[in-house]
């Protein structure tokens, strides 16, 4: 089901925050106190904790938060992305998002090329079997990203199919850098190295894969929490750690 009215409004929103090229560094002074504290303490004191370094020469903006609307039936949704254009070197990256609790409301995924108005895809997502961090693989939908093109992606909780203005939507921007260029700047097996050169989506993908492979290893969960806190998502980091710690 196409929800073009809300897609058009989201495109207009992104146009206001989309830089002319790549990425935007978050202003450290505007980050939540928890994120600043983690940066000053844990991140700098432990080599096991990755330090994300945003791309140079950009401005903040681009992440849309999907908070609830005060109703107890509505979960909080949030994309695991920085508040600027996040980079990847993959043609078909995996995108991660967070669901605070299970819901019976439909969830939709929208992916938009910045060169077009119509979305590349707008599709119903499978209902998650548990709350927490979720993933969307672009390979599963046959989506291939061109390099040097910003793409907008959204996860939407469809509250009322007849009234898109009631939807709860979270979104962000992703851009692929040239693969040959990226060969010289990153080790795809090391989330700290990926984060250190500004490849956000590759870093969060790698650490999430490590968590899936070793779910009881606390180091990998702390690494993901550190990355989330550094881009202004300390609440998601804390909730993710707490939920997994109670397993």
Steps between C-alpha positions, in 0.01 A plus 500: 500500500645829388486780755621771265367792703715423801797404280480840330499677836798297616687584183433869564625462858821337385562766237529752783774304675676321214857628448622565148729196519589266785460478872460734789686495826290525812581802716651353819355787703149398391534132580314361802700505827509120506666491159753766596581313820554173319728670248714653774523184707436159347574575137838663554616267774435164333643388165215244480243780468473644146515874452283624215650789305242667274598606148665839479345820374128456555210626711270321746156388391330213325371261764128485571395355836196276524383563854158399625203733509414452863290189446598195699440276199764671288865393522798728445684433177841642411750444225854411607663779304686825565333839473674563171559315174639162605751332270545146372729341246248226421259499207244312708554592865297376794297766680423470872213642702357466849153401623428562869227237529300262285201640316211377292509814284651448151855614434621628165841561346549780247819565301533814290762611246570872551485545122135393488171560679351153467653253747711215371304276732221531753430163653342340805759363740461164674375547854799468736496195727657698786568865584843659477740544210361398158666484159407561138726355232486690172612181327172339607311760295733509200605860570844607374631844597694722262807672641497870599119507518314564828213262564228553759358208693207483737333253732134584560248375752168515315253615764210577266518383136241760402690789660880504441539809719455274802791275400809484721809520283874481564753563226855583399729552201756256362760552226747262340858607437702356216613145576852543361550807717372317808744212451776728622331623812329212679523143617151356461559251781574763764206714621738740675691561178178546303366746758831683514491585130136609502332192350208498740277247329784254454610535862151447646446207263823331600453537875138382469615192308754430776219522756289257300793257476586528872184623678645445848816704443455831689785673317316514169186634666703772670654588164159547343379700799804726476437569132133580563585734787756683288237591238247625753302182567590426864143398588506233230845387611386468861178320409687258274754418771233462768280275288786275396636494854171358621502210260 
